[in-house]
Amino acid sequence: MEHVPPPAEELARLDRELAELDARRAQLLTRRAWLLAALRPPAPTAAPGWNPSAWGAPAAGRPGAPAQPWGYVPPKQPSAPRSAQNVLLTLGGLLLTVAAVAFTLVSWGSMGIGGRSAVLAAVTVAALAAPAVLLRRGLTATAEALAALALVLTLLDAYAVHAVAAPDTDGLGFTAVTAAVLAALWTAYGLALGKLHLPLPAAVVLAQWPLLFGAWAAGAPALVVGWALLATAVLDGAIALWGKGTGVRVTACVGGSVMAFSALMVGLTLSVTASGPLGALVPGALLLTAAAAALAGAWRAPRGFARAGGVVAGLAVVAAVGGVPAAAVPEGWAVLAYLSAGLALTAVVRTRLPRNAAIGVLVASAAVVAGALAGALPGLAAVLLGPVTLLSDVWAGSPEGFRAGLGSTLPWTGLAAAPVVLAVSAGLLGAAYRWWPSLARIAAPLIAREEPGSGGGPAGAPGAGTPEAGGAAVPGAGGEPGAGTAGTVGMPAPGASGAEAPGAPGAAASGASGAPHGTGAPWYAGGRPGTPWYAGGASAARRRPSGAALRGAAGAGAAVLGWGALLLAGAVLDVPYAVAVAGETVLVAGLLALAVRRAGNGRDPSAAVPVTALVVALAGAVSAGLLSLASEGASYAVFGALAALFAGAAVRAGTGVERAVFAVAATVGGTVLTGFAGRSLGLAPHEASPLILLVPALTVLFGARLRRNPVALPVELTGALGALVAVALTVPDAPFLALVLALCGVLAAGAAVRPERRPVAAYLAAALFVLATWVRLAASEVSFPEAYTLPVTVPALVVGFLRRRKDPEASSWTAYGPGLAATLLPSLAVAWTDPDWQRPLLLGVSALVITLLGARYRLQALLLLGGAVLALDGLHELAPYVVQVAGALPRWLPPALAGLLLLVVGATYEQRLRDARRLKDALGRMR
């Protein structure tokens, strides 16, 4: 019986197959276009100028030519005649400008009023008229140079008029009028001579000053100056959108940015410093007007400028709307007014704004929320890190309140709104996590909206954003959380641009066939495993997160911010110490429950939530534990509760990293409790160290119970760290150090019973036992250690002999190494401090016999141990005589002997290398 899949599944399957076919067809078309371009004859060399091929685009005159790699620099060519001409014209224009300035400023007083006026007028008229004649003869560069000179002459004319004809006129007012007149003059001049590039940008620069200087000249208040700046910025924006030529638009864009920023700063300053809500309304009107102007420009601007305009508009709206209530509340609560205004900007997703402008507004909203959260960080850091100060005075007594236990000097009254900010942000993120499909449906118009000029229909056109229209489906709007509706988006082929030229490489299949854009998976759905990036939908190309990842990030943020809001609220309210300690412990319990519940559900795509809850729970446990150190009872209660909570979480969690982390945390808590027990019993730190070994002993038993469970190794390693702490505590007291080392050896021997731990634990146990013996002998000031070591060495050697007899392939280090080291090493240590000759002699003879036996029976342990002890013993005995001989020799002889030795070794270097290899091979063949 044939299986017929559901319509939704069949539609998704068809979409994926069509995407693969379109991608493969686009790849073949791209390769075909490149091959055709490679077979064409080379075109003539283009005129000097900008070469697009150096940036990876086809060169001018060869639409299908293979592109040069990015960063390609063509070989240097001799300077073109036109380039030299431009240099000469520029230098000539500069010299004429300098001469005109010198004439105006220096030689002006040597002529009468008529002569001065006639000279400047004649030169200016000639400079303005000459470019028209030169343009008719094709001398564009010369015309540009004279136009620049004319621009300077008009400025000098204005200066001359003010200095001679109107010396008593206000300078700012005259400058404003002059700038307006010159801007109009140069605009008309640039439009009349359209081939000149300089007049129109110069007119734009001059147009920046009339309103600003006019407001200053009139003594207008700061608000009027702000309106003047904003009006100038609006004029610049209009020029940037509809101006003629790239130079004009770039100049207007730069000038408009500076003027708009200045206007916004004026409005923001007036709004923040307003004495009341009514005082904030007027600068708010300025900010709202600026926001409206920014949105109007973003409606027609390209992508990047549209998003920047949306950001500016959003921030201006927040400053205007939030500034009114902020002026009516105390200073610490003003952040809530701006936060509310920033959150209200999210309603832009339901408006008819272009997609890029709406994204800019949303970025502004996110920036406002991030700024509000950043203001709460100092208080939260003080709550988390403040209890560190209690480490210097453990169990000094319970403080009166929460703040007293933090030891922080922050102005807590100014942070009164910080918990509210965190709580509101956490609530919104939690609501987004809970009702993610509904949120995705609300954001559907923004996701499905076509960008202007993208080749699709206009924003908001019927069917835009639907699968039938080639729009993007909504992430997470399907039947289950995080699932997207099967939809498609236009997917250009690799290398395809927005407008495809015939025969250009990278022409998409859809453009070749006249069909709509190729279909593929939505950006939030991802592509099939193993497919190239251009066949996996827009998600693989743009690396956008999936709906499930976004939902998980929202849930994780809600958990972190909610936890921080509760902690900070306790500090702001200065709750009692007991309430603060209990509250932090309860928060850890809640986070552990969240981590265990979400980690146990393998079908939950929001993996960020349990991981974040686990990390925050660990941070909260550290903070609660440090805070509890002020009181003995609180320390036992908190660490006991934490150990129990983490142990329970380890039992409830599934296998994996989470369970291991829980178990390790429980082990650390138990180790701390044993240390508290020793302090409560009045024991010194070294006397309490055997109590600390209780937890490592339990971890050994626990590991034997779990055996090869992945949790066993982390727990045992944590117990080993606890044992290391116990050893460190006993270092000042040698007898206790020997005892603790012996106990650690017992624990290691217990772990060595298990086959999987034997390779490491067995050697560790032997080393600990030997070290404990030496420490004990040193602590007892034993002068004849052989009386204690020989009874151990003899049975050990007998056991090793029997082992070798039964298994001739057994290593000599395993059979004889521990027994020999137990006697030779302590005896060597004592011999180096023994002034008599009997012990060094007996030790040397014994080491010589052991070395000979090792060489005779080819036993590596005997040869190396005996040889090393014999060499060190001989060095100890010969050292005084060597010192005496060295003192009697001339000072130059040791360096000479060392140099001679180096020469000999260098001359026979290869032979020495062969000898060293033979020695290494001989030792390697020993057992």
Residue pairs with C-beta under 8 A, 6 or more apart in sequence:
5 13
8 486
11 467
11 486
12 486
15 486
15 488
15 519
15 520
15 521
16 520
16 521
16 528
18 518
18 519
18 520
19 488
19 491
19 518
19 519
19 520
19 521
19 527
19 535
19 537
20 528
20 531
20 535
22 491
22 493
22 508
22 509
22 510
22 518
22 519
22 520
23 491
23 493
23 518
23 520
23 531
23 532
23 534
23 535
24 535
25 509
26 492
26 493
26 494
26 496
26 506
26 507
26 508
26 509
26 518
26 534
27 493
27 494
27 534
29 493
29 507
29 508
29 509
29 512
30 493
30 494
30 495
30 505
30 506
30 507
33 64
33 503
33 504
33 505
33 506
33 507
34 64
34 66
34 505
36 64
36 503
37 58
37 62
37 64
37 65
37 66
37 503
37 505
38 66
40 62
40 64
40 65
42 62
43 59
43 61
43 62
43 65
44 61
46 59
46 60
46 61
48 77
48 80
48 82
48 83
51 59
51 60
51 74
52 58
52 59
52 60
53 59
53 65
53 67
53 68
53 72
54 68
54 71
54 72
54 73
54 74
55 70
56 67
56 68
56 69
56 70
57 67
58 64
58 65
58 67
58 504
58 505
59 65
63 501
63 503
63 504
64 503
64 504
64 505
67 505
82 141
85 141
86 141
89 141
89 142
89 144
89 145
90 145
92 145
93 145
93 146
93 148
93 149
96 149
97 148
97 149
97 152
100 123
100 149
100 152
100 153
100 156
101 152
101 156
103 119
104 120
104 156
104 159
104 160
108 116
108 160
108 163
111 119
113 164
116 160
116 164
120 153
120 156
120 157
120 160
121 157
123 153
124 150
124 153
124 154
124 157
127 146
127 147
127 149
127 150
127 153
128 150
128 189
130 143
130 146
131 143
131 144
131 146
131 147
131 150
131 193
131 196
132 143
132 193
134 140
134 142
134 143
134 146
135 143
135 193
135 195
135 196
140 195
143 193
143 195
143 196
144 196
144 197
144 198
147 193
147 196
147 198
147 199
148 198
151 186
151 198
151 199
151 202
154 182
154 185
154 186
155 182
158 178
158 182
162 169
162 171
162 174
162 178
166 174
170 217
172 213
172 214
172 216
172 217
173 213
173 214
173 217
173 218
175 209
175 213
176 209
176 210
176 211
176 212
176 213
176 214
176 217
177 210
179 206
179 207
179 208
179 209
179 210
179 213
180 206
180 207
180 210
182 203
182 206
183 203
183 204
183 206
183 207
183 210
184 203
185 203
186 199
186 200
186 202
186 203
186 206
187 199
187 200
187 203
189 199
190 196
190 198
190 199
190 200
190 202
190 203
191 200
191 244
193 199
194 244
197 245
197 247
200 243
200 244
200 245
200 247
200 248
201 245
201 247
201 248
201 250
201 251
204 236
204 239
204 243
204 248
204 251
204 252
204 255
205 251
205 255
207 232
207 235
207 236
208 232
208 236
208 255
208 259
211 228
211 229
211 231
211 232
212 225
212 228
212 229
212 232
214 228
215 224
215 225
215 227
215 228
216 225
218 224
220 228
222 266
222 269
222 270
223 266
223 270
223 282
223 283
223 286
225 266
226 262
226 263
226 266
226 267
226 270
226 283
226 286
227 263
227 286
229 259
229 260
229 262
229 263
229 266
230 259
230 260
230 263
230 286
230 289
230 290
230 293
232 255
232 256
232 259
233 256
233 257
233 259
233 260
233 263
233 290
233 293
234 256
234 293
235 256
236 252
236 253
236 255
236 256
236 259
236 260
237 252
237 256
237 260
237 293
237 296
237 297
239 248
239 249
239 252
239 256
240 249
240 252
240 253
240 256
240 297
241 249
241 297
241 300
241 301
243 249
243 252
253 305
260 290
260 293
260 294
260 312
263 286
263 290
264 287
264 290
264 312
264 315
264 316
264 319
266 283
266 286
267 283
267 284
267 286
267 287
267 290
267 316
267 319
267 320
268 283
268 287
268 319
268 323
270 280
270 282
270 283
270 286
271 280
271 283
271 284
271 287
271 319
271 320
271 323
271 327
272 323
272 326
274 280
274 283
274 323
274 327
275 327
276 327
276 328
277 324
277 325
277 327
277 328
279 327
280 323
280 324
280 326
280 327
281 324
283 320
283 323
284 319
284 320
284 321
284 323
284 324
285 320
286 320
287 316
287 317
287 319
287 320
287 323
288 316
288 317
288 320
288 321
290 312
290 313
290 316
291 312
291 313
291 314
291 316
291 317
291 320
292 313
294 309
294 310
294 312
294 313
294 316
295 309
295 310
295 313
295 353
295 357
297 305
297 309
298 305
298 306
298 307
298 308
298 309
298 310
298 313
298 353
298 354
298 356
298 357
298 360
299 306
299 353
299 354
299 357
300 452
301 309
303 356
303 451
306 354
306 356
306 357
306 360
307 356
307 357
307 359
307 360
307 363
308 360
309 357
309 360
310 353
310 356
310 357
310 358
310 359
310 360
310 361
310 362
310 363
310 364
311 360
311 361
311 363
311 364
311 367
312 360
312 364
313 357
313 360
313 361
313 364
314 342
314 345
314 348
314 360
314 361
314 362
314 363
314 364
314 365
314 368
315 364
315 367
315 368
317 341
317 345
317 364
318 338
318 341
318 342
318 345
318 364
318 365
318 368
319 338
321 341
321 344
322 334
322 337
322 338
322 339
322 340
322 341
322 342
323 337
323 338
324 337
325 337
325 340
326 334
326 337
326 338
327 334
329 336
329 337
331 414
332 413
332 414
332 415
332 416
332 417
333 416
333 417
335 372
335 375
335 417
335 421
336 417
336 420
336 421
336 424
338 368
338 372
339 368
339 369
339 372
339 421
339 424
341 368
342 364
342 365
342 367
342 368
342 369
342 372
343 365
343 368
343 369
343 424
343 428
345 361
345 362
345 364
345 365
345 368
346 362
346 365
348 358
348 361
348 362
348 446
349 358
349 362
349 442
349 443
349 445
349 446
350 442
350 445
351 358
352 459
352 460
353 361
354 449
354 451
354 452
354 459
355 446
355 449
355 450
355 451
355 459
356 451
358 446
358 449
359 446
369 425
372 421
372 425
373 421
373 422
373 425
373 561
375 418
375 421
376 415
376 418
376 419
376 421
376 422
376 564
376 568
378 410
378 415
379 410
379 412
379 415
379 418
379 568
379 571
379 572
380 418
380 422
380 564
380 567
380 568
382 406
382 408
382 410
382 571
383 406
383 567
383 568
383 570
383 571
383 623
384 567
384 619
384 623
386 405
386 406
386 407
386 408
387 405
387 406
387 407
387 623
387 626
387 627
387 629
388 626
389 406
389 407
390 396
390 405
390 407
390 626
390 627
390 629
390 630
391 626
391 629
394 629
394 635
394 679
395 629
395 630
395 631
395 632
395 635
395 679
396 630
397 630
397 631
398 577
398 578
398 630
398 631
398 634
399 405
399 577
399 630
400 576
400 577
401 574
401 575
401 576
401 577
401 580
402 570
402 571
402 573
402 574
402 575
402 576
402 577
402 579
402 580
403 412
403 571
403 574
404 577
405 577
405 580
405 627
405 630
406 571
412 571
412 572
412 574
415 568
415 572
416 572
418 568
418 572
419 565
419 566
419 568
419 569
419 572
420 565
422 561
422 562
422 564
422 565
422 568
423 561
423 562
423 565
423 569
425 557
425 561
426 557
426 558
426 559
426 560
426 561
426 562
426 565
427 558
427 562
429 554
429 555
429 557
429 558
429 561
430 554
430 555
430 558
430 562
432 439
432 551
432 554
432 558
433 551
433 554
433 555
433 558
433 606
433 609
436 476
436 481
436 482
436 547
436 551
436 554
437 476
437 477
437 478
437 481
439 476
440 474
440 475
440 476
440 477
440 484
440 547
441 474
441 477
443 474
444 465
444 474
444 477
445 460
445 465
447 465
447 472
447 474
447 475
448 464
448 465
448 466
448 471
448 472
448 473
448 474
449 459
449 460
449 464
449 465
450 456
450 457
450 458
450 459
450 461
450 464
450 471
452 458
452 459
453 498
454 490
454 498
455 490
455 498
455 517
456 464
456 469
456 470
456 471
456 490
457 463
457 464
457 469
458 464
461 469
463 469
463 471
464 471
465 471
465 472
465 473
465 487
466 473
466 487
467 473
467 485
467 486
467 487
467 488
470 488
470 489
470 490
470 516
470 517
470 519
471 487
471 488
471 489
472 487
472 488
472 489
472 522
472 523
472 538
473 484
473 485
473 486
473 487
473 488
473 522
473 524
473 525
474 484
474 485
474 487
475 482
475 484
475 522
475 524
475 525
475 546
475 547
475 550
476 482
476 483
476 484
476 524
476 547
476 548
476 550
476 551
477 483
477 484
477 485
478 484
478 485
481 548
481 551
481 605
481 606
482 546
482 547
482 548
482 551
482 605
482 606
483 547
484 522
484 524
484 525
484 547
485 522
486 522
487 522
488 519
488 520
488 521
488 522
489 517
489 519
489 520
489 522
489 523
489 537
489 538
490 510
490 516
490 517
490 518
491 517
491 518
491 519
491 520
491 534
491 537
491 538
491 541
492 506
492 508
492 517
493 506
493 507
493 508
493 509
493 518
493 534
494 506
494 534
495 505
495 506
496 506
496 507
496 508
496 511
497 504
497 506
500 506
500 507
500 508
500 511
501 507
508 517
508 518
509 515
509 518
510 516
510 517
510 518
520 527
520 535
520 536
520 537
520 538
521 527
521 536
521 537
521 539
522 537
522 538
522 539
523 537
523 538
523 539
523 542
523 544
524 539
524 544
524 545
524 546
524 547
525 537
525 539
525 546
526 536
526 537
526 539
526 540
526 546
527 533
527 535
527 536
527 537
527 539
527 540
528 535
528 536
531 540
533 540
533 541
534 540
534 541
538 544
539 546
545 553
548 605
548 606
549 608
551 605
551 606
552 605
552 606
552 607
552 608
552 609
553 608
555 606
555 608
555 609
555 612
556 608
556 609
556 611
556 612
556 613
559 591
559 594
559 609
559 612
559 613
559 616
560 612
560 616
563 587
563 591
563 616
563 620
566 583
566 587
567 584
567 587
567 620
567 623
570 579
570 580
570 583
575 583
577 630
577 631
577 634
578 634
580 627
581 624
581 627
581 628
581 634
581 637
581 638
584 620
584 623
584 624
584 627
585 624
585 638
585 641
585 642
587 620
588 617
588 620
588 621
588 624
588 642
588 645
589 641
589 645
591 613
591 614
591 616
591 617
591 620
592 613
592 614
592 617
592 645
592 646
592 648
592 649
592 662
594 609
594 610
594 613
595 610
595 611
595 613
595 614
595 617
595 649
595 653
595 658
596 610
596 649
596 652
596 653
596 658
597 610
598 604
598 606
598 609
598 610
598 613
599 610
599 614
599 653
599 654
599 656
599 658
600 652
600 653
600 654
602 654
610 658
614 658
614 661
618 661
618 665
621 642
621 646
621 665
624 638
624 642
625 638
625 639
625 642
625 669
625 672
627 634
627 638
628 634
628 635
628 637
628 638
628 639
629 635
632 676
632 680
635 676
636 673
636 676
639 669
639 672
639 673
639 676
640 669
640 673
642 665
642 669
643 666
643 669
643 670
643 673
644 666
646 662
646 663
646 665
646 666
646 669
647 662
647 663
647 666
649 662
650 659
650 662
650 663
650 666
650 711
653 659
653 662
655 709
655 710
655 711
656 710
659 710
659 711
660 710
660 711
660 714
660 715
663 711
663 714
663 715
664 714
664 715
664 718
667 695
667 699
667 715
667 718
667 719
667 722
668 718
670 695
670 698
671 692
671 695
671 718
671 719
671 722
671 725
674 688
674 691
674 692
674 694
674 695
675 688
675 691
675 692
677 688
677 691
678 685
678 687
678 688
678 689
678 691
678 692
679 688
681 688
683 691
685 729
686 729
686 730
686 731
686 732
686 733
686 736
686 737
687 736
688 729
689 726
689 727
689 729
689 730
689 736
689 740
690 726
690 736
690 739
690 740
690 743
692 722
692 723
692 725
692 726
692 729
693 722
693 723
693 726
693 740
693 743
693 744
693 747
695 719
695 722
696 719
696 720
696 722
696 723
696 726
696 744
696 747
697 719
697 747
698 719
699 715
699 716
699 718
699 719
699 720
699 722
700 716
700 719
700 747
700 750
700 751
702 712
702 715
702 716
703 712
703 713
703 715
703 716
703 751
703 754
703 757
704 750
704 751
704 753
704 754
706 712
706 715
707 754
707 756
708 756
716 751
716 757
723 744
723 747
726 740
726 744
727 737
727 740
727 741
727 744
730 736
730 737
730 739
730 740
731 737
734 775
734 776
734 778
734 779
735 776
735 779
737 775
737 779
738 772
738 773
738 775
738 776
738 779
739 772
741 768
741 769
741 771
741 772
741 775
742 768
742 769
742 772
744 768
745 764
745 765
745 766
745 768
745 769
745 772
746 765
748 761
748 762
748 764
748 765
748 768
749 761
749 762
749 765
751 757
751 761
751 765
752 758
752 761
752 762
752 764
752 765
754 761
766 818
770 818
770 821
770 822
773 788
773 789
773 792
773 822
773 826
774 825
774 826
774 829
777 785
777 788
777 826
782 788
783 830
785 826
785 827
785 830
786 823
786 826
786 827
789 822
789 823
789 826
789 827
790 823
792 819
792 822
792 823
793 819
793 820
793 822
793 823
794 819
795 819
796 816
796 818
796 819
796 822
797 816
797 819
797 820
799 815
799 819
800 814
800 815
800 816
800 819
801 815
801 816
803 810
803 814
803 815
804 810
804 812
804 815
808 927
809 927
810 927
811 860
811 861
811 927
812 854
812 859
812 860
812 861
812 862
812 926
812 927
813 860
813 861
815 861
816 859
816 861
816 862
817 861
817 865
820 850
820 861
820 862
820 865
820 866
821 865
824 843
824 846
824 847
824 850
824 865
824 866
824 869
825 869
827 839
827 843
828 843
828 869
828 872
828 873
830 839
831 839
831 840
831 843
831 873
831 876
832 872
832 876
834 840
837 877
840 873
840 876
840 877
843 869
843 873
844 870
844 873
844 874
844 877
847 866
847 867
847 869
847 870
847 873
848 866
848 870
849 866
850 862
850 865
850 866
850 869
851 862
851 863
851 866
851 867
851 870
852 866
853 859
853 862
853 866
854 860
854 861
854 862
854 863
854 864
854 865
854 866
854 867
854 926
855 863
858 925
858 926
858 927
859 926
859 927
860 923
860 926
860 927
863 923
863 926
864 923
886 894
905 912
